[in-house]
Amino acid sequence: MIRDPSTGREWGTAPQLAAALGNDVTPAMVRRWRDRDGLTTRAGYSPLDEAARIEAAKRLSPRGRPRPT
């Protein structure tokens, strides 16, 4: 993970974000968020805070496979 000193945001690759977000999140899920949900990606890195917001919305949604909250 890389911290942007000007904003304080943490950026990571899909596997790094998946590891930070929990054991039921996979790198493939993170990559799908980029393609389907507009997760910002620059040079292969995406912001953790943005990925966490997308993950929370997915986890709390009644659609898709149920996952623990």
N, C-alpha and C positions, 0 to 999 in steps of 0.2 A: 504494500500500500504506500502511496505517495501523498503527502500533505502539501497542499498549495499554500505557501506562506502568506500570500496576499489575501486569500479568502478563508483559509483554515479548513477548506473542504478536503476530505480524503478521497483519493482516486485509486482504483484498482482494476485489474483484469477480471474477466468473468470468473475464473476459479477463485481469485482472492475475494471478490464480492460474495460469491456463493458461500465460502467458508465463514465470512463475517456475518452472514445473515441467518445461518443455522444449518443443521445437518440435513434438513429435508429440502434445501434449496440446491439445485445443481447448476453447473456452469451453462448447460444448455438452456435452462430456464432464463438465466440472465441474458443470454444472447437473444432469446425470443423477445424479451422485454425491449431490447434495442430495436428489433425489427417491427414488432407489433405495437409497442406502447411509447415509442419515441425516447427511450433512454439515451441520453447524450453519450456519445463516444468520440474520443479524440485520441488518435494514435494508439488505439487498442485499450484505452483506459476509460472508465466511467465513474461518475461520482457516487460514493456510498450513500449519501443522504437521499439522492434521487432514487436509487435502486431500492432503498428501504421504504420509501413512500409507495413505490409501485408494488413491492412485496406485500405491504400492509393492505393495500387495496385488493390485491388478489386473494390474500388469505381470508379477508373478511367478506368477500363476495360470496353470494349463494351459488354462483355458477362454478362449474369445474369440479374436480375431485376434492373431497373434503380433506382438510389438513388441520392438525391441532392448532389452537390459538395461543 
